[in-house]
Amino acid sequence: MTLPVIIDIEASGFGKGSYPIEIGYYMPDGQSFCSLVTPEAGWTHWDDSAAQVHGISRDVLASHGKAAIDVCLTLNRSLRGQRIYCDAWSYDYVWLSRMYDAVDLVPSFQLKDLRELLGDCERSLWHATRTAVEIRLALRRHRASGDARTLFETWLEARRLCRGDLLV
């Protein structure tokens, strides 16, 4: 099995009107990408409770965000033809679609649900394994690329535990 590329998206909130504000991915070789996304015209929804989780302010987006077109083009170049996995497919699909639709582009990759890669054993170990991985990685900020890495490491560790593999 090919090791998965994991993507994570932070958003302005949940539900109608929310949009992506940060996208990050983690590749099996350790490469990662992370970018803040400047809101498009008309993207005004903002949920303060979501901002408390991701810690990204509107001011940070305005000063450090990249245009959605640039983020989409970068993702398309880097991820072309691949299956990319996320842990919140129903949200992430909508946010990714919203960004790509805003700039009249189509993703060059397929977004898939990470749960497709989990067997019963991995599912049963997921939460405890994720907690252990979070402690081991000790990432200081809740950001998209760090979350993607945490998901990848959790999947890898759960897989090892379930298969009794020393190496994958």
PECORQUI-V260883 format. One record per pair of residues at least 6 apart in sequence whose C-alpha atoms are under 8 Angstrom apart, sorted by the first residue. I is the first residue (numbers start at 1). J is the second residue. Records with the same first field share a line. If there is no record, write none. Layout:
I: J  J
This chain:
3: 28
4: 27  28  83  84  85  152
5: 25  26  27  28  83  84  85  152
6: 25  26  27  84  85  86  148  149  151  152
7: 23  24  25  26  84  85  86  144  145  148
8: 23  24  25  86  87  92  144  145  147  148
9: 20  21  22  23  24  92  95  144
10: 20  21  22  23  54  143  144
11: 18  19  20  21  22  50  95
12: 18  19  20  21  45  46  47  50  51
13: 19  45  46  47  48  49  50  51
14: 47  50  91
17: 43  44  45
18: 43  45  46  95
19: 39  43  45  95  98  99
20: 37  39  95  96  98  99
21: 36  37  38  39  61
22: 34  35  36  37  143  144
23: 33  34  35  36  37  144  145
24: 32  33  34  35  143  144  145  146  148
25: 32  33  34  144  145  148  149
26: 32  33  145  148  149  152
28: 152
32: 145
33: 145
34: 144  145
35: 65  66  71
36: 61  64  65  66
37: 61  65  66  67  68  71
38: 61  62  64  65  66  67  68
39: 61  67  68
40: 67  68  102
51: 57
53: 142
54: 141  142  143
55: 142
68: 99  100  102  103
69: 100  103
72: 99  100  105  107
75: 107
76: 107  108  109
77: 108
79: 108  109
80: 108  109
81: 108  109  110
82: 108  109  110
83: 109  110  111  112
84: 109  110  111  112
85: 111  112  113  114
86: 92  111  112  113  114  148
87: 113  114  115  151
88: 113
89: 111  112  113  114
93: 111
100: 106  107
118: 155
121: 158  162
122: 155  158  159  162
125: 158
126: 154  155  158
129: 154  157  158
130: 150  151  154
133: 150  153  154
134: 150
137: 150
139: 146
156: 168
159: 165
160: 166  167  168
